[in-house]
Amino acid sequence: MGEMLRIVCERCGLDRDVFHGVGMAGFGEMLCTCHRCKRLVMKKWSIHDEPPKGDSFTCPYCKRPIEPTLVEDRTPDCPACNGPLIVESIGVWD
């Protein structure tokens, strides 16, 4: 099951709801950070891909490599201002 998340940065005012993860079919989207564009992007991926990839694991805007935003044991930083992101679960989806 995927998770609905609210992503907030109190420093710069970023406030975004996203559908993160995969559904029962094994397909979904992953929240990623592009440090060049300074934005959060969603990338389509499948659990059958290793590492996760959609068209390619690059930013859809600048075509540079991106990295997953939500990594265990690490507090995510806001791509716009480098402040800490607050990640709140607001539901699940399938």
ZIHUKA-V686320 format. One record per pair of residues at least 6 apart in sequence whose ideal C-beta (glycine too) atoms are under 8 Angstrom apart, sorted by the first residue. I is the first residue (numbers start at 1). J is the second residue. D is the distance in whole Angstrom. If there is no record, write none. Layout:
# ZIHUKA-V686320
i=<I;I>
j=<J;J>
d=<D;D>
This chain:
# ZIHUKA-V686320
i=<1;1;1;1;1;1;2;2;2;2;2;2;2;2;2;2;3;3;3;3;3;3;3;4;4;4;4;4;4;4;4;4;5;5;5;5;5;5;5;5;5;6;6;6;6;6;6;7;7;7;7;7;7;7;7;7;7;8;8;8;8;8;8;9;9;9;9;9;9;9;9;10;10;11;11;11;11;12;12;12;12;14;14;14;14;16;17;18;18;18;18;19;19;19;20;20;20;20;20;21;21;21;21;22;22;22;22;23;23;24;26;26;26;27;27;27;27;28;28;28;29;29;29;29;30;30;30;30;30;31;31;31;31;31;31;32;32;32;32;32;32;32;32;32;32;33;33;33;33;33;33;33;33;33;33;34;34;34;34;34;34;34;34;35;35;36;36;36;37;37;37;37;37;38;38;39;39;39;40;40;41;41;41;41;43;43;43;43;43;43;44;44;45;45;45;46;51;52;57;57;58;58;58;59;59;69;69;70;70;75;75;76;76;76;77;77;77;78;78>
j=<21;23;24;92;93;94;19;20;21;22;23;28;29;92;93;94;19;20;21;89;91;92;93;17;18;19;20;89;90;91;92;93;17;18;19;20;31;87;88;89;90;15;16;17;87;88;90;14;15;16;17;18;31;40;85;86;87;14;15;16;85;86;88;15;78;80;81;83;84;85;86;83;86;78;81;83;84;78;80;81;83;40;78;80;85;40;90;29;31;40;42;28;29;93;28;29;30;31;70;28;29;30;93;28;45;46;47;93;94;94;46;47;48;44;45;46;47;44;45;46;42;43;44;45;42;43;45;52;68;40;41;42;68;69;70;40;41;42;43;57;59;66;67;68;69;39;40;41;66;67;68;69;76;77;79;40;41;59;61;62;64;66;79;67;79;59;62;64;59;61;62;64;79;79;80;61;79;80;69;79;59;60;61;66;52;53;54;57;60;66;54;55;52;53;54;52;57;68;65;66;64;65;66;65;66;76;85;76;87;84;85;84;85;87;83;84;85;84;85>
d=<7;7;7;5;7;5;6;6;3;6;6;5;8;7;5;7;8;5;5;6;7;6;7;7;7;6;8;7;5;4;7;6;7;5;8;5;7;6;7;6;7;7;7;5;8;5;5;7;8;5;8;6;7;7;6;7;6;7;5;8;7;4;7;8;4;7;7;5;7;6;7;7;7;7;5;3;8;6;5;4;6;8;6;6;8;7;7;8;6;8;6;8;6;6;8;7;7;5;7;5;8;8;8;4;8;7;5;7;5;6;6;4;6;7;8;5;8;8;7;8;4;6;6;7;7;5;5;6;6;6;8;6;7;5;6;7;5;7;5;8;8;4;6;6;6;8;6;8;6;6;8;5;7;8;5;8;6;4;7;7;7;5;7;8;6;7;5;5;6;5;5;8;8;5;5;7;6;7;6;6;6;6;7;6;7;8;5;7;8;7;4;8;4;6;6;7;7;8;7;7;6;6;6;8;5;5;8;6;7;6;7;8;4;7;7;7;7;7;5>
